[in-house]
Amino acid sequence: MADCIFCDIIRGKLPCKKVYEDEEAIAFYDITPQAPVHFLVIPKQHIPNIMEADQSILGSLLFKAQRLASELGCAEKGARFVINCKAHGGQTVDHLHVHVLGGRALGWPPG
């Protein structure tokens, strides 16, 4: 997609602090972290939001997010996995992405 910041990151047009990459996904640290560990996992295929994703994409993204959270020290005490969807769900970039936050206790409701 032409005007997608995440697609520009995938294409290497914009920098990111990469956590992981394979043929179908990339993970990188959030530029405005809300916790000591805060990264995003996104599909390389442009999918606007969770409502347009299929089971294999969602399963793959969540599995990668879980594995990376564990590798980054969140296995013992836990982490929060968030997928915002569209305007009312707080989605600010129209490209499916999973936020992973950890490294401290997180309150509820989130705000």
OpenMM code with the backbone's topology and positions (N, CA, C; nanometers):
from openmm import Vec3, app, unit

residues = "MET ALA ASP CYS ILE PHE CYS ASP ILE ILE ARG GLY LYS LEU PRO CYS LYS LYS VAL TYR GLU ASP GLU GLU ALA ILE ALA PHE TYR ASP ILE THR PRO GLN ALA PRO VAL HIS PHE LEU VAL ILE PRO LYS GLN HIS ILE PRO ASN ILE MET GLU ALA ASP GLN SER ILE LEU GLY SER LEU LEU PHE LYS ALA GLN ARG LEU ALA SER GLU LEU GLY CYS ALA GLU LYS GLY ALA ARG PHE VAL ILE ASN CYS LYS ALA HIS GLY GLY GLN THR VAL ASP HIS LEU HIS VAL HIS VAL LEU GLY GLY ARG ALA LEU GLY TRP PRO PRO GLY".split()
positions = [
    Vec3(0.0843, -0.1184, 0.0000),
    Vec3(0.0000, 0.0000, 0.0000),
    Vec3(0.0886, 0.1244, 0.0000),
    Vec3(0.0522, 0.2226, -0.0756),
    Vec3(0.1350, 0.3402, -0.0994),
    Vec3(0.1567, 0.4281, 0.0238),
    Vec3(0.0533, 0.4533, 0.1038),
    Vec3(0.0651, 0.5469, 0.2152),
    Vec3(0.0692, 0.4791, 0.3516),
    Vec3(0.1257, 0.3630, 0.3600),
    Vec3(0.1285, 0.2879, 0.4855),
    Vec3(0.2689, 0.2914, 0.5452),
    Vec3(0.2809, 0.3479, 0.6642),
    Vec3(0.4105, 0.3585, 0.7305),
    Vec3(0.4711, 0.2200, 0.7568),
    Vec3(0.3869, 0.1215, 0.7910),
    Vec3(0.4397, -0.0124, 0.8170),
    Vec3(0.4874, -0.0787, 0.6880),
    Vec3(0.4187, -0.0547, 0.5774),
    Vec3(0.4656, -0.1074, 0.4491),
    Vec3(0.6004, -0.0442, 0.4135),
    Vec3(0.6190, 0.0837, 0.4452),
    Vec3(0.7479, 0.1499, 0.4212),
    Vec3(0.8581, 0.0886, 0.5074),
    Vec3(0.8262, 0.0510, 0.6307),
    Vec3(0.9241, -0.0178, 0.7167),
    Vec3(0.9594, -0.1529, 0.6558),
    Vec3(0.8597, -0.2277, 0.6111),
    Vec3(0.8826, -0.3594, 0.5511),
    Vec3(0.9729, -0.3478, 0.4280),
    Vec3(0.9496, -0.2452, 0.3460),
    Vec3(1.0290, -0.2249, 0.2243),
    Vec3(1.1666, -0.1652, 0.2511),
    Vec3(1.1949, -0.1287, 0.3765),
    Vec3(1.3243, -0.0704, 0.4107),
    Vec3(1.3336, 0.0784, 0.3832),
    Vec3(1.2219, 0.1418, 0.3507),
    Vec3(1.2205, 0.2863, 0.3242),
    Vec3(1.2282, 0.3675, 0.4533),
    Vec3(1.1830, 0.3098, 0.5635),
    Vec3(1.1889, 0.3742, 0.6945),
    Vec3(1.2632, 0.2821, 0.7907),
    Vec3(1.3409, 0.3398, 0.8818),
    Vec3(1.4160, 0.2569, 0.9759),
    Vec3(1.3276, 0.2054, 1.0895),
    Vec3(1.3729, 0.0989, 1.1501),
    Vec3(1.3094, 0.0471, 1.2709),
    Vec3(1.4162, -0.0269, 1.3505),
    Vec3(1.3893, -0.0453, 1.4775),
    Vec3(1.4768, -0.1265, 1.5618),
    Vec3(1.4169, -0.2672, 1.5629),
    Vec3(1.4677, -0.3494, 1.4719),
    Vec3(1.4107, -0.4809, 1.4445),
    Vec3(1.4376, -0.5799, 1.5576),
    Vec3(1.3342, -0.6553, 1.5901),
    Vec3(1.3425, -0.7641, 1.6870),
    Vec3(1.3528, -0.8977, 1.6143),
    Vec3(1.2814, -0.9078, 1.5014),
    Vec3(1.2705, -1.0367, 1.4316),
    Vec3(1.2198, -1.0108, 1.2903),
    Vec3(1.2582, -1.1005, 1.1984),
    Vec3(1.2028, -1.0962, 1.0638),
    Vec3(1.2113, -1.2333, 1.0006),
    Vec3(1.1059, -1.2700, 0.9286),
    Vec3(1.1075, -1.3891, 0.8447),
    Vec3(1.0323, -1.3559, 0.7162),
    Vec3(0.9977, -1.4564, 0.6386),
    Vec3(0.9368, -1.4317, 0.5084),
    Vec3(0.7948, -1.3748, 0.5168),
    Vec3(0.7275, -1.3929, 0.6298),
    Vec3(0.5888, -1.3471, 0.6383),
    Vec3(0.5615, -1.2367, 0.7403),
    Vec3(0.6581, -1.2083, 0.8279),
    Vec3(0.6331, -1.1090, 0.9329),
    Vec3(0.7618, -1.0377, 0.9731),
    Vec3(0.7421, -0.9240, 1.0378),
    Vec3(0.8538, -0.8494, 1.0946),
    Vec3(0.8085, -0.7997, 1.2316),
    Vec3(0.9009, -0.7950, 1.3260),
    Vec3(0.8733, -0.7420, 1.4594),
    Vec3(0.9765, -0.6342, 1.4888),
    Vec3(0.9308, -0.5255, 1.5491),
    Vec3(1.0213, -0.4148, 1.5814),
    Vec3(0.9685, -0.3404, 1.7038),
    Vec3(1.0601, -0.2696, 1.7711),
    Vec3(1.0231, -0.1960, 1.8910),
    Vec3(0.9358, -0.0763, 1.8564),
    Vec3(0.8372, -0.0496, 1.9422),
    Vec3(0.7479, 0.0649, 1.9253),
    Vec3(0.8283, 0.1937, 1.9453),
    Vec3(0.7988, 0.2962, 1.8653),
    Vec3(0.8744, 0.4225, 1.8762),
    Vec3(0.8316, 0.5049, 1.9974),
    Vec3(0.7170, 0.4746, 2.0552),
    Vec3(0.6731, 0.5397, 2.1794),
    Vec3(0.6342, 0.4309, 2.2796),
    Vec3(0.7339, 0.3635, 2.3366),
    Vec3(0.7060, 0.2486, 2.4232),
    Vec3(0.6258, 0.2874, 2.5473),
    Vec3(0.5317, 0.2006, 2.5809),
    Vec3(0.4460, 0.2187, 2.6977),
    Vec3(0.4828, 0.1234, 2.8114),
    Vec3(0.5889, 0.0474, 2.7922),
    Vec3(0.6377, -0.0467, 2.8926),
    Vec3(0.7847, -0.0751, 2.8599),
    Vec3(0.8600, -0.1299, 2.9551),
    Vec3(1.0012, -0.1606, 2.9266),
    Vec3(1.0206, -0.2497, 2.8041),
    Vec3(0.9288, -0.3429, 2.7834),
    Vec3(0.9266, -0.4226, 2.6608),
    Vec3(0.8010, -0.3805, 2.5856),
    Vec3(0.8182, -0.3272, 2.4649),
    Vec3(0.7024, -0.2896, 2.3828),
    Vec3(0.7445, -0.2987, 2.2367),
    Vec3(0.6950, -0.4014, 2.1717),
    Vec3(0.7260, -0.4202, 2.0306),
    Vec3(0.5991, -0.4563, 1.9553),
    Vec3(0.6072, -0.4463, 1.8230),
    Vec3(0.4960, -0.4782, 1.7343),
    Vec3(0.5338, -0.5962, 1.6470),
    Vec3(0.4382, -0.6795, 1.6169),
    Vec3(0.4560, -0.7872, 1.5199),
    Vec3(0.3540, -0.7616, 1.4092),
    Vec3(0.4017, -0.7512, 1.2845),
    Vec3(0.3130, -0.7198, 1.1729),
    Vec3(0.3357, -0.8176, 1.0575),
    Vec3(0.2295, -0.8448, 0.9837),
    Vec3(0.2488, -0.9269, 0.8635),
    Vec3(0.3136, -0.8430, 0.7540),
    Vec3(0.3934, -0.9044, 0.6703),
    Vec3(0.4518, -0.8329, 0.5565),
    Vec3(0.3455, -0.8034, 0.4505),
    Vec3(0.2446, -0.8859, 0.4436),
    Vec3(0.1313, -0.8607, 0.3540),
    Vec3(0.0482, -0.7483, 0.4149),
    Vec3(0.0086, -0.6505, 0.3338),
    Vec3(-0.0742, -0.5417, 0.3865),
    Vec3(-0.2157, -0.5929, 0.4116),
    Vec3(-0.2499, -0.5988, 0.5397),
    Vec3(-0.3844, -0.6345, 0.5839),
    Vec3(-0.4273, -0.5191, 0.6740),
    Vec3(-0.5335, -0.4464, 0.6379),
    Vec3(-0.5681, -0.3252, 0.7109),
    Vec3(-0.5995, -0.3436, 0.8605),
    Vec3(-0.6653, -0.4528, 0.8970),
    Vec3(-0.7025, -0.4712, 1.0376),
    Vec3(-0.7397, -0.6170, 1.0625),
    Vec3(-0.7642, -0.6489, 1.1877),
    Vec3(-0.7931, -0.7871, 1.2269),
    Vec3(-0.9197, -0.8413, 1.1605),
    Vec3(-1.0143, -0.7533, 1.1296),
    Vec3(-1.1392, -0.7973, 1.0668),
    Vec3(-1.1175, -0.8525, 0.9259),
    Vec3(-1.0033, -0.8227, 0.8670),
    Vec3(-0.9744, -0.8684, 0.7310),
    Vec3(-0.8664, -0.9769, 0.7268),
    Vec3(-0.8292, -1.0287, 0.8426),
    Vec3(-0.7248, -1.1312, 0.8501),
    Vec3(-0.7858, -1.2701, 0.8568),
    Vec3(-0.7111, -1.3675, 0.8089),
    Vec3(-0.7592, -1.5054, 0.8180),
    Vec3(-0.6912, -1.5773, 0.9344),
    Vec3(-0.7365, -1.6977, 0.9601),
    Vec3(-0.6903, -1.7766, 1.0733),
    Vec3(-0.5410, -1.8031, 1.0691),
    Vec3(-0.4870, -1.8323, 0.9537),
    Vec3(-0.3449, -1.8657, 0.9465),
    Vec3(-0.2573, -1.7442, 0.9778),
    Vec3(-0.2972, -1.6270, 0.9301),
    Vec3(-0.2207, -1.5048, 0.9591),
    Vec3(-0.2268, -1.4741, 1.1086),
    Vec3(-0.3467, -1.4760, 1.1651),
    Vec3(-0.3615, -1.4448, 1.3074),
    Vec3(-0.2863, -1.5436, 1.3947),
    Vec3(-0.2994, -1.6706, 1.3643),
    Vec3(-0.2284, -1.7719, 1.4423),
    Vec3(-0.0780, -1.7540, 1.4345),
    Vec3(-0.0286, -1.7268, 1.3159),
    Vec3(0.1146, -1.7074, 1.2970),
    Vec3(0.1647, -1.5844, 1.3714),
    Vec3(0.0918, -1.4723, 1.3611),
    Vec3(0.1340, -1.3493, 1.4296),
    Vec3(0.1350, -1.3683, 1.5807),
    Vec3(0.0301, -1.4296, 1.6345),
    Vec3(0.0240, -1.4488, 1.7789),
    Vec3(0.1304, -1.5460, 1.8281),
    Vec3(0.1570, -1.6496, 1.7511),
    Vec3(0.2617, -1.7440, 1.7903),
    Vec3(0.3984, -1.6749, 1.7924),
    Vec3(0.4265, -1.5946, 1.6903),
    Vec3(0.5536, -1.5215, 1.6865),
    Vec3(0.5617, -1.4221, 1.8025),
    Vec3(0.4517, -1.3526, 1.8296),
    Vec3(0.4485, -1.2567, 1.9399),
    Vec3(0.4764, -1.3259, 2.0734),
    Vec3(0.4144, -1.4414, 2.0929),
    Vec3(0.4336, -1.5173, 2.2161),
    Vec3(0.5788, -1.5628, 2.2306),
    Vec3(0.6355, -1.6137, 2.1243),
    Vec3(0.7737, -1.6616, 2.1281),
    Vec3(0.8712, -1.5470, 2.1548),
    Vec3(0.8506, -1.4341, 2.0870),
    Vec3(0.9390, -1.3187, 2.1057),
    Vec3(0.9253, -1.2602, 2.2458),
    Vec3(0.8034, -1.2541, 2.2982),
    Vec3(0.7839, -1.2050, 2.4344),
    Vec3(0.8615, -1.2909, 2.5331),
    Vec3(0.8574, -1.4202, 2.5128),
    Vec3(0.9322, -1.5125, 2.5981),
    Vec3(1.0824, -1.4871, 2.5870),
    Vec3(1.1319, -1.4725, 2.4641),
    Vec3(1.2752, -1.4468, 2.4422),
    Vec3(1.3202, -1.3142, 2.5030),
    Vec3(1.2292, -1.2187, 2.5133),
    Vec3(1.2635, -1.0871, 2.5673),
    Vec3(1.2350, -1.0750, 2.7169),
    Vec3(1.2143, -1.1891, 2.7832),
    Vec3(1.2064, -1.1904, 2.9283),
    Vec3(1.0685, -1.1797, 2.9896),
    Vec3(0.9635, -1.1980, 2.9120),
    Vec3(0.8277, -1.1821, 2.9640),
    Vec3(0.7595, -1.3137, 3.0008),
    Vec3(0.8275, -1.4251, 2.9879),
    Vec3(0.7629, -1.5550, 3.0098),
    Vec3(0.7208, -1.5749, 3.1554),
    Vec3(0.8058, -1.5391, 3.2486),
    Vec3(0.7775, -1.5682, 3.3891),
    Vec3(0.6624, -1.4840, 3.4451),
    Vec3(0.6668, -1.3528, 3.4233),
    Vec3(0.5672, -1.2641, 3.4836),
    Vec3(0.4537, -1.2251, 3.3901),
    Vec3(0.4695, -1.2506, 3.2594),
    Vec3(0.3620, -1.2256, 3.1654),
    Vec3(0.3779, -1.0990, 3.0841),
    Vec3(0.2834, -1.0797, 2.9936),
    Vec3(0.2834, -0.9655, 2.9022),
    Vec3(0.1407, -0.9414, 2.8564),
    Vec3(0.1206, -0.8283, 2.7915),
    Vec3(-0.0096, -0.7974, 2.7323),
    Vec3(0.0062, -0.8014, 2.5809),
    Vec3(-0.0878, -0.8675, 2.5137),
    Vec3(-0.0915, -0.8777, 2.3691),
    Vec3(-0.2172, -0.8024, 2.3234),
    Vec3(-0.1983, -0.6992, 2.2405),
    Vec3(-0.3088, -0.6110, 2.2031),
    Vec3(-0.3176, -0.5982, 2.0519),
    Vec3(-0.4397, -0.6110, 1.9996),
    Vec3(-0.4659, -0.5814, 1.8588),
    Vec3(-0.5792, -0.4797, 1.8556),
    Vec3(-0.5469, -0.3553, 1.8252),
    Vec3(-0.6485, -0.2514, 1.8116),
    Vec3(-0.7111, -0.2636, 1.6727),
    Vec3(-0.8401, -0.2277, 1.6627),
    Vec3(-0.9096, -0.2413, 1.5352),
    Vec3(-0.9936, -0.1187, 1.5038),
    Vec3(-0.9572, -0.0520, 1.3972),
    Vec3(-1.0283, 0.0653, 1.3447),
    Vec3(-1.0347, 0.1774, 1.4484),
    Vec3(-1.1045, 0.2854, 1.4134),
    Vec3(-1.1048, 0.4078, 1.4945),
    Vec3(-1.1538, 0.3850, 1.6376),
    Vec3(-1.2653, 0.3159, 1.6554),
    Vec3(-1.3197, 0.2973, 1.7901),
    Vec3(-1.2339, 0.2032, 1.8740),
    Vec3(-1.1554, 0.1206, 1.8099),
    Vec3(-1.0663, 0.0302, 1.8818),
    Vec3(-0.9298, 0.0897, 1.9089),
    Vec3(-0.9060, 0.2123, 1.8620),
    Vec3(-0.7793, 0.2795, 1.8883),
    Vec3(-0.6693, 0.2506, 1.7885),
    Vec3(-0.7027, 0.1924, 1.6739),
    Vec3(-0.6014, 0.1631, 1.5727),
    Vec3(-0.5586, 0.2938, 1.5056),
    Vec3(-0.4274, 0.3213, 1.5056),
    Vec3(-0.3766, 0.4453, 1.4467),
    Vec3(-0.3019, 0.4236, 1.3158),
    Vec3(-0.2605, 0.3009, 1.2882),
    Vec3(-0.1974, 0.2669, 1.1606),
    Vec3(-0.2822, 0.1565, 1.0982),
    Vec3(-0.3302, 0.1813, 0.9770),
    Vec3(-0.4183, 0.0856, 0.9110),
    Vec3(-0.3402, -0.0284, 0.8453),
    Vec3(-0.2719, -0.1046, 0.9291),
    Vec3(-0.1980, -0.2249, 0.8905),
    Vec3(-0.2037, -0.3125, 1.0151),
    Vec3(-0.2565, -0.4319, 1.0032),
    Vec3(-0.2688, -0.5227, 1.1166),
    Vec3(-0.1375, -0.5292, 1.1943),
    Vec3(-0.1462, -0.5148, 1.3267),
    Vec3(-0.0275, -0.5288, 1.4095),
    Vec3(-0.0657, -0.5715, 1.5507),
    Vec3(0.0220, -0.6499, 1.6109),
    Vec3(0.0059, -0.6958, 1.7479),
    Vec3(0.1057, -0.6190, 1.8333),
    Vec3(0.0547, -0.5469, 1.9336),
    Vec3(0.1417, -0.4843, 2.0331),
    Vec3(0.1720, -0.5880, 2.1396),
    Vec3(0.2971, -0.5966, 2.1827),
    Vec3(0.3341, -0.6800, 2.2962),
    Vec3(0.3993, -0.5884, 2.3983),
    Vec3(0.3420, -0.5842, 2.5190),
    Vec3(0.3924, -0.4991, 2.6263),
    Vec3(0.4234, -0.5850, 2.7473),
    Vec3(0.5386, -0.5621, 2.8070),
    Vec3(0.5766, -0.6381, 2.9250),
    Vec3(0.6893, -0.5699, 2.9998),
    Vec3(0.7385, -0.6379, 3.1006),
    Vec3(0.8497, -0.5845, 3.1791),
    Vec3(0.8054, -0.5034, 3.2999),
    Vec3(0.6736, -0.4889, 3.3186),
    Vec3(0.6180, -0.4232, 3.4372),
    Vec3(0.4718, -0.4658, 3.4501),
    Vec3(0.4153, -0.4425, 3.5678),
    Vec3(0.2729, -0.4715, 3.5880),
    Vec3(0.1917, -0.3696, 3.5087),
    Vec3(0.0887, -0.4157, 3.4410),
    Vec3(0.0022, -0.3301, 3.3601),
    Vec3(-0.1367, -0.3273, 3.4237),
    Vec3(-0.1940, -0.2080, 3.4354),
    Vec3(-0.3248, -0.1937, 3.4972),
    Vec3(-0.4391, -0.2248, 3.4023),
    Vec3(-0.5593, -0.2335, 3.4609),
    Vec3(-0.6800, -0.2539, 3.3827),
    Vec3(-0.7924, -0.1736, 3.4462),
    Vec3(-0.8724, -0.1036, 3.3746),
    Vec3(-0.8695, -0.0939, 3.2289),
    Vec3(-0.7514, -0.0106, 3.1810),
    Vec3(-0.7136, -0.0296, 3.0538),
    Vec3(-0.5932, 0.0371, 3.0034),
    Vec3(-0.6080, 0.1872, 2.9880),
    Vec3(-0.7289, 0.2419, 2.9795),
    Vec3(-0.7437, 0.3870, 2.9719),
    Vec3(-0.8243, 0.4330, 2.8543),
] * unit.nanometer
topology = app.Topology()
chain = topology.addChain("A")
for resn in residues:
    res = topology.addResidue(resn, chain)
    for name in ("N", "CA", "C"):
        topology.addAtom(name, app.Element.getBySymbol(name[0]), res)
